[in-house]
């Protein structure tokens, strides 16, 4: 994962330089403290998906351009074969596989997310980002916390919610969970 963090930092720096902005200007434009931004760019600190989405939205680039080495190329359709989506571990507990990363100007980010089981003493990771989110459980059971409301979801269950509210998930029963996540 360390190599992926460094690669994302390099792509972030490349975007900033292409925009001809100083690190201070870029960080301020994205409401990121300059010390934290410099750690992101140096590949010393991992960015959350919500931070990446915020930067991508601000500068009108696809999140996958920042997350993955392959840049989107298709404008009429993009087919992702089973297990072939570009993958990255964004947060230690979750791994993301983009399912629409090769489509230009998409209106949503679509991922297959795998949540690995963790011991009960490991804190749930929370994020929030502008927009809305749809989740459907493909495999397993999970606890989804949205703004303090805890919901148990099982295979086949789905939810649509305001993603600006703090939300996090945890695999239940000591088994991994796979879900489809659509971020709008």
Secondary structure, DSSP 4 states (H G I P E B T S, - for coil): -HHHHHHHHHHHHHHHHHTT--HHHHHHHTT--HHHHHHHHTTSSPPPHHHHHHHHHHTT--HHHHH-SSPP-BSS-----TT-S-EEEEETTEEEEESSTTBTT-SSEEEEEEE----TTSPPP-B--SSEEEEEEEESEEEEEETTEEEEEETT-EEEEETTS-EEEEE-TTS-EEEEEEE-
